[in-house]
């Protein structure tokens, strides 16, 4: 591990001085939950999935780009973007997936970088966490002072995703787009393991925050 990387036992205290941390991990591992816990502890939290939701709102830049590229077949009867229909189309058609990634990923990256910069400008000593499921897959890991993986076993991920209503086909598709948690953990500076109680997860977040 490089000396300038963060470690759980020592250098993590430096996170209180304007450090920017990228958070990634397994699907269903609790990345958003960790983000909420960090926000409660005073961190600025930026979440890529939340940015995507904003970009998909009717009239937003992402919405316009996708409708121009894919047509109105991805809209519901109220002309809102149907995320379920779009996801189903992506699962069936790899070219749709490539189009969505090409159009949306740069917008997401531009947005979170802008929000991080604004947070540091306004509150330069406030720590910032950016939750990016595809942190390594998108090649943006060098943007951060430290990287944290939220982990759980694949069987636990699959169970949690199924409880959210995802079909086995959808789970296979989305998990196939991401690195395995073991690979992500090896590439990160810290790992928070989330298979126990919320109290146990809070204890780990306290050590990070």
N, C-alpha and C positions, 0 to 999 in steps of 0.2 A: 504494500500500500504506500502511495506517495506520502511524503511528509505533510504536504499541504491539504491532504484529504482529512475529512472529519472522522473522529472515532467516538464511539459511544461514551467511553469512560472519561476522556479528557477534553479534547478540542470542542466537544459539543457545546460547551459553555460559550464559545465564541459566536454561537448562533444568535445571541442577543444583540449583536452589533451589525445589523444590516446584512446578514448572510441570506442568500437565496438558495433554497433547497428544493430539489426535484423529488417528487414522491410518485412511485410507480408500484407495480406489484401484480399479483394474481387477480383474475376476475373474481368478484365476489369476496375478496379478502377483507374489505372494509376500508378502502382508501378514503371514501367520502366521510366515513365515521371518524377516521383519524383527522381529516381536515376540520371537521366540526370541533373536535377536541382541541386542536391547535388554535382555532379561532377563539375558543373560550379562554385560552391562555394568552391572548393578546396578539397572536400572529395574524398577518394578512394572508388569506388563503385564496388562491386563484385555481379554479378547476376547469380543465379543458372540456370535460363533458358538458358543463354548464354553459361554456362559451358556444359550443356546438348548438345547444338548444336555442340560444339567442340568435345565432346565424340562420337557423331554420325558421324563425318566425316570419310570418307573411310580410313581404316587403323588405326584409333584411338582405344584405348582400349575398349571403350564402343561398338563401331561398331563390333569389333572382338568377344566380349562376346555375343552380341545379335545374330550375325550370327551363331555362334557355337551352341547357345541354340535353336534358332527358325528356322534356315535354311535360304537359299537364297531367299525364298519367300517374304521376307520383303525388297528386293532390287529392284531397278528399272533396266531398260535395260542397264544402264551405270554402274551397280554394286554399285551405291550409295544407302545409306539407304533411303528408301521412308518413310518419317515421316508420311505422310497422310495415307499410307497403314498400317504402324505400329499402328497408332492411331485407325484406323478402326478395326484392328484385336483385339486390347485391348478392344474396346467397345463390341465386339461380344463374347470375350472369357476371362473370369476372370483369367484363369490360365496364359494367356499371360501377363496380367496386373501384376500378382504376380511375374512372371519371370523378367519382365522389372524392377519392383521396387527392387527386390532382387539384381539384377546385377548393376543397374545404381545408385541408391540412395547412396550406400557407396562410389562410385567413386566421385559423386558430392560433398559429405560431405568432403572427403579427399582433394579435389581440393580447395574448398573455404577456408577450414581451412589453407591450405598451403599458399594461396594467402594473407589471412589476416595476417598470421605470417610474411610473407616476407614484407608486407607493413609496419607493426609495427617495424620490424627490421631496415628497411631503413629510415623510417620517423616516429619515435616513437610518435610524437605529432600530427600526422595527424589522423583525425577521419575517421573511416571506416564504410560503410554501406553495409550489405549483404542482398540482396533481395532474399527471400526464400518464394515462395507461400505456401509451406507446412511446414512452420516453426514449428507449434505446432503438426501437424499431424505426422511429422517425429521425433518429440521428441527431437529437438535440441535447444529449447528455452533457456536452461540454459547456453549456450555458449556465451551469449551476456550480455553486461552491461545494455542495455535497449532495449525495443521492441516497434515498431511503426506499427500501422495498417493504411492502406490506404483504406478508405471505400466509399461505395455508396450503394444505395438500390439494392435489387436483380433485380428488374425490369430494372434498369439502366444497371446493369451488363449484363443481357440477351440481351438488345437492342444493346449494344456496341459489344458484342461477335457475334451477328447475322450480324452486319455491317462488321465484319471482315471475314465473310463467313462461320462461324461454323453453322452446322445444329442443329435443336432443339434437336435431339438425342445426338449429341456430347456435347452440352451445358449441358444437363441433366447429362450426364456421368461425365464430368469433375467437375461440381459444386457439384455433389454427393460425390466426393472424398475429399472435403474440408469442414472445419468448416464453419458455417454461420458467416457472418461478425459481428453479434452481439456478438457471443461467442469469436471471435478473439479480438474484441475491449475490452471486459471485461478483457481479459488476457494480454493486452498490457498496456504500460505506457503512451502512447500518441496515439491519433487518428487524422489523417488528412482526412477531408471529401471532396471528389472530385465529386461534381455534378454541379459546377458552371464554371466560366471562368478559363483560365490558370492563369490570374493575381491573382485570389483568391487563387489558389493552390500555386502560387509562394509566396504569403504572408505567408501562413502556413509553407512552406519550409524554408523561411527566419527565422521564429521563431524557427524552429528546428535547422537550421545551424548556 
